[in-house]
Amino acid sequence: MILKDKALLTKEDFAERTDLPDWLLKEYRTFHETVTDKTFPCYFGMGGELKGELRYGYITQNDWSNLPETVSRGRWSLNNEYSGSGREAGCFEKLWKKTGR
C-alpha cells in the first residue's frame, strides 16, 4: 500500500492520484455511481459525495499498517468536522477488495 501524506482519501484523490490500486478505483466508481444515483435514498450521503465532503480509507489483505492511522483520522474527522449544528451528517465509508471466499 502506498500512502501519500494522509490516511484518508478525498474524491479528488481518486481522480488525480496515480498510485492507488486498480481494485480501489473500481470500488470507488461503483460507490460513487450508487450514491449519486437519483434513486439513492440517503440525501446526506448523496450530497456529501457530490460536494466532495466524504473521506475514504482502505487497507489491503496483506498490509494493515495504515489501519490505526485511518481509523484515528476518521474518528477525528467525525468528532471535529461534523459535531456542530446537527444539520450535517458525517460519513466514513470503507472500500474493500472482495476475495474469493
PyRosetta script that sets phi, psi and omega in degrees:
from pyrosetta import init, pose_from_sequence

init()
pose = pose_from_sequence("MILKDKALLTKEDFAERTDLPDWLLKEYRTFHETVTDKTFPCYFGMGGELKGELRYGYITQNDWSNLPETVSRGRWSLNNEYSGSGREAGCFEKLWKKTGR")
pose.set_psi(1, 134.9)
pose.set_omega(1, 178.3)
pose.set_phi(2, -106.2)
pose.set_psi(2, 130.5)
pose.set_omega(2, -178.7)
pose.set_phi(3, -123.2)
pose.set_psi(3, 127.8)
pose.set_omega(3, -179.5)
pose.set_phi(4, -110.8)
pose.set_psi(4, 92.9)
pose.set_omega(4, 169.4)
pose.set_phi(5, 63.9)
pose.set_psi(5, -8.2)
pose.set_omega(5, 179.5)
pose.set_phi(6, -153.9)
pose.set_psi(6, 150.4)
pose.set_omega(6, -177.1)
pose.set_phi(7, -84.5)
pose.set_psi(7, -27.0)
pose.set_omega(7, -176.9)
pose.set_phi(8, -105.9)
pose.set_psi(8, 137.2)
pose.set_omega(8, -180.0)
pose.set_phi(9, -96.1)
pose.set_psi(9, 154.8)
pose.set_omega(9, 176.1)
pose.set_phi(10, -113.3)
pose.set_psi(10, 170.6)
pose.set_omega(10, 176.0)
pose.set_phi(11, -55.4)
pose.set_psi(11, -40.8)
pose.set_omega(11, -179.9)
pose.set_phi(12, -64.6)
pose.set_psi(12, -34.8)
pose.set_omega(12, 178.6)
pose.set_phi(13, -58.6)
pose.set_psi(13, -39.2)
pose.set_omega(13, -179.1)
pose.set_phi(14, -67.3)
pose.set_psi(14, -27.0)
pose.set_omega(14, 179.7)
pose.set_phi(15, -87.8)
pose.set_psi(15, -30.8)
pose.set_omega(15, -170.5)
pose.set_phi(16, -105.2)
pose.set_psi(16, -32.3)
pose.set_omega(16, -174.5)
pose.set_phi(17, -78.9)
pose.set_psi(17, 143.0)
pose.set_omega(17, -179.3)
pose.set_phi(18, -107.3)
pose.set_psi(18, -1.0)
pose.set_omega(18, -176.9)
pose.set_phi(19, -98.7)
pose.set_psi(19, 3.5)
pose.set_omega(19, -179.1)
pose.set_phi(20, -82.8)
pose.set_psi(20, 143.4)
pose.set_omega(20, -179.7)
pose.set_phi(21, -66.0)
pose.set_psi(21, 149.4)
pose.set_omega(21, -179.1)
pose.set_phi(22, -58.2)
pose.set_psi(22, -40.2)
pose.set_omega(22, -178.1)
pose.set_phi(23, -62.6)
pose.set_psi(23, -35.2)
pose.set_omega(23, 180.0)
pose.set_phi(24, -68.8)
pose.set_psi(24, -42.2)
pose.set_omega(24, 177.5)
pose.set_phi(25, -60.9)
pose.set_psi(25, -41.9)
pose.set_omega(25, 179.0)
pose.set_phi(26, -63.9)
pose.set_psi(26, -45.6)
pose.set_omega(26, -179.9)
pose.set_phi(27, -64.8)
pose.set_psi(27, -38.2)
pose.set_omega(27, 177.4)
pose.set_phi(28, -64.3)
pose.set_psi(28, -43.5)
pose.set_omega(28, 178.9)
pose.set_phi(29, -58.5)
pose.set_psi(29, -43.6)
pose.set_omega(29, 178.1)
pose.set_phi(30, -61.0)
pose.set_psi(30, -46.4)
pose.set_omega(30, 178.3)
pose.set_phi(31, -59.5)
pose.set_psi(31, -48.6)
pose.set_omega(31, -178.4)
pose.set_phi(32, -59.9)
pose.set_psi(32, -46.2)
pose.set_omega(32, -180.0)
pose.set_phi(33, -63.3)
pose.set_psi(33, -37.8)
pose.set_omega(33, 179.8)
pose.set_phi(34, -68.5)
pose.set_psi(34, -49.6)
pose.set_omega(34, -174.0)
pose.set_phi(35, -71.6)
pose.set_psi(35, -29.0)
pose.set_omega(35, -178.9)
pose.set_phi(36, -93.5)
pose.set_psi(36, 1.0)
pose.set_omega(36, 174.9)
pose.set_phi(37, -66.5)
pose.set_psi(37, 136.0)
pose.set_omega(37, -176.1)
pose.set_phi(38, -60.0)
pose.set_psi(38, -19.2)
pose.set_omega(38, 179.0)
pose.set_phi(39, -90.5)
pose.set_psi(39, -2.2)
pose.set_omega(39, 179.8)
pose.set_phi(40, -64.0)
pose.set_psi(40, 130.2)
pose.set_omega(40, -171.0)
pose.set_phi(41, -78.8)
pose.set_psi(41, -8.7)
pose.set_omega(41, -176.8)
pose.set_phi(42, -103.1)
pose.set_psi(42, 102.5)
pose.set_omega(42, -179.9)
pose.set_phi(43, -59.4)
pose.set_psi(43, -42.5)
pose.set_omega(43, -176.9)
pose.set_phi(44, -69.2)
pose.set_psi(44, -40.1)
pose.set_omega(44, 177.3)
pose.set_phi(45, -64.0)
pose.set_psi(45, -44.0)
pose.set_omega(45, 178.9)
pose.set_phi(46, -62.7)
pose.set_psi(46, -47.1)
pose.set_omega(46, -179.8)
pose.set_phi(47, -62.9)
pose.set_psi(47, -41.9)
pose.set_omega(47, 179.2)
pose.set_phi(48, -62.9)
pose.set_psi(48, -41.5)
pose.set_omega(48, 179.2)
pose.set_phi(49, -68.3)
pose.set_psi(49, -44.0)
pose.set_omega(49, -179.7)
pose.set_phi(50, -63.7)
pose.set_psi(50, -35.5)
pose.set_omega(50, -179.5)
pose.set_phi(51, -85.5)
pose.set_psi(51, -7.2)
pose.set_omega(51, -178.2)
pose.set_phi(52, 75.9)
pose.set_psi(52, 28.5)
pose.set_omega(52, -177.4)
pose.set_phi(53, -90.8)
pose.set_psi(53, -13.0)
pose.set_omega(53, -177.7)
pose.set_phi(54, -81.9)
pose.set_psi(54, 155.0)
pose.set_omega(54, 177.0)
pose.set_phi(55, -124.8)
pose.set_psi(55, 147.6)
pose.set_omega(55, -173.3)
pose.set_phi(56, -130.9)
pose.set_psi(56, 143.3)
pose.set_omega(56, 174.3)
pose.set_phi(57, -131.3)
pose.set_psi(57, 157.0)
pose.set_omega(57, 177.4)
pose.set_phi(58, -151.4)
pose.set_psi(58, 155.9)
pose.set_omega(58, 170.8)
pose.set_phi(59, -133.7)
pose.set_psi(59, 160.6)
pose.set_omega(59, 175.4)
pose.set_phi(60, -104.7)
pose.set_psi(60, 165.0)
pose.set_omega(60, -178.6)
pose.set_phi(61, -61.7)
pose.set_psi(61, -33.5)
pose.set_omega(61, -176.3)
pose.set_phi(62, -97.6)
pose.set_psi(62, -7.3)
pose.set_omega(62, -176.8)
pose.set_phi(63, -140.0)
pose.set_psi(63, 102.3)
pose.set_omega(63, 179.9)
pose.set_phi(64, -101.3)
pose.set_psi(64, 10.9)
pose.set_omega(64, -173.6)
pose.set_phi(65, -61.4)
pose.set_psi(65, -24.9)
pose.set_omega(65, -178.9)
pose.set_phi(66, -85.6)
pose.set_psi(66, -9.1)
pose.set_omega(66, -174.6)
pose.set_phi(67, -60.0)
pose.set_psi(67, -50.1)
pose.set_omega(67, -178.9)
pose.set_phi(68, -58.9)
pose.set_psi(68, -43.7)
pose.set_omega(68, -179.3)
pose.set_phi(69, -67.1)
pose.set_psi(69, -40.1)
pose.set_omega(69, 179.5)
pose.set_phi(70, -62.9)
pose.set_psi(70, -47.4)
pose.set_omega(70, -179.9)
pose.set_phi(71, -66.1)
pose.set_psi(71, -42.1)
pose.set_omega(71, 179.6)
pose.set_phi(72, -61.6)
pose.set_psi(72, -47.2)
pose.set_omega(72, 179.2)
pose.set_phi(73, -66.9)
pose.set_psi(73, -37.9)
pose.set_omega(73, 178.5)
pose.set_phi(74, -63.4)
pose.set_psi(74, -43.4)
pose.set_omega(74, 178.4)
pose.set_phi(75, -66.0)
pose.set_psi(75, -40.4)
pose.set_omega(75, 178.3)
pose.set_phi(76, -60.9)
pose.set_psi(76, -44.8)
pose.set_omega(76, -179.6)
pose.set_phi(77, -61.0)
pose.set_psi(77, -45.4)
pose.set_omega(77, -179.7)
pose.set_phi(78, -64.2)
pose.set_psi(78, -41.3)
pose.set_omega(78, -178.0)
pose.set_phi(79, -71.5)
pose.set_psi(79, -35.1)
pose.set_omega(79, -173.4)
pose.set_phi(80, -99.5)
pose.set_psi(80, -37.8)
pose.set_omega(80, -176.3)
pose.set_phi(81, -85.1)
pose.set_psi(81, -26.1)
pose.set_omega(81, -172.1)
pose.set_phi(82, -121.7)
pose.set_psi(82, 21.5)
pose.set_omega(82, -176.3)
pose.set_phi(83, -107.4)
pose.set_psi(83, 20.1)
pose.set_omega(83, -176.2)
pose.set_phi(84, -90.7)
pose.set_psi(84, -100.2)
pose.set_omega(84, -167.1)
pose.set_phi(85, -74.4)
pose.set_psi(85, -17.2)
pose.set_omega(85, -175.3)
pose.set_phi(86, 86.1)
pose.set_psi(86, -9.8)
pose.set_omega(86, 179.0)
pose.set_phi(87, -80.8)
pose.set_psi(87, -22.4)
pose.set_omega(87, -176.1)
pose.set_phi(88, -97.8)
pose.set_psi(88, 146.6)
pose.set_omega(88, 177.2)
pose.set_phi(89, -111.6)
pose.set_psi(89, 133.3)
pose.set_omega(89, 178.2)
pose.set_phi(90, -93.7)
pose.set_psi(90, 134.7)
pose.set_omega(90, 178.9)
pose.set_phi(91, -126.1)
pose.set_psi(91, 134.3)
pose.set_omega(91, 176.2)
pose.set_phi(92, -129.1)
pose.set_psi(92, 102.9)
pose.set_omega(92, -172.4)
pose.set_phi(93, -97.7)
pose.set_psi(93, 141.7)
pose.set_omega(93, 175.2)
pose.set_phi(94, -110.8)
pose.set_psi(94, 139.0)
pose.set_omega(94, 175.9)
pose.set_phi(95, -118.6)
pose.set_psi(95, 134.6)
pose.set_omega(95, -178.4)
pose.set_phi(96, -137.3)
pose.set_psi(96, 156.6)
pose.set_omega(96, 176.6)
pose.set_phi(97, -88.0)
pose.set_psi(97, 126.2)
pose.set_omega(97, 179.1)
pose.set_phi(98, -75.8)
pose.set_psi(98, 134.4)
pose.set_omega(98, 177.1)
pose.set_phi(99, -100.0)
pose.set_psi(99, 172.5)
pose.set_omega(99, -177.1)
pose.set_phi(100, -73.3)
pose.set_psi(100, 0.8)
pose.set_omega(100, -178.1)
pose.set_phi(101, -86.1)
pose.dump_pdb("model.pdb")
